[in-house]
Amino acid sequence: MKGGENMKVKITWRNNFPFQDDPQDLEKHTEKEYSNETSFNEIETHAVLDTPEGHFLFKIELPEVMYRYDKKGHRKTLNKQ
């Protein structure tokens, strides 16, 4: 990431069992600020370690790009428009 200010990162986890009685438990989100100097690997590591029980890392949104994950942790890069 580039130096300077901070960037906002949105992280989304999805429930391992999508057929929940409570739709609010389907996804959990958080927004965090990281230094622009923070590597993506560090952000991704924090997102994995912060995963709520019963969920998997589903999406990391940076200002310029979004990464989506499947249940096995395979990452796909998507350009934001």
BELPECOR-V878769 format. One record per backbone hydrogen bond with DSSP energy under -0.5 kcal/mol. CO is the residue of the C=O (numbers start at 0). NH is the residue of the N-H. Records with the same first field share a line. If there is no record, write none. Layout:
# BELPECOR-V878769
CO->NH ; NH
This chain:
# BELPECOR-V878769
2->4
4->35
6->33
8->31
9->60
10->29
11->57 ; 58
12->27
13->55
15->17
17->19
20->22
21->24
22->25
25->14
27->12
29->10
31->8
33->6
34->37
38->42
39->43
40->44
41->45
42->46
43->47
44->48
45->49
47->50
51->54
53->15
55->13
57->68
58->11
59->61 ; 66
60->9
63->79
64->61
65->77
66->59
67->75
69->72
73->69
75->67
77->65
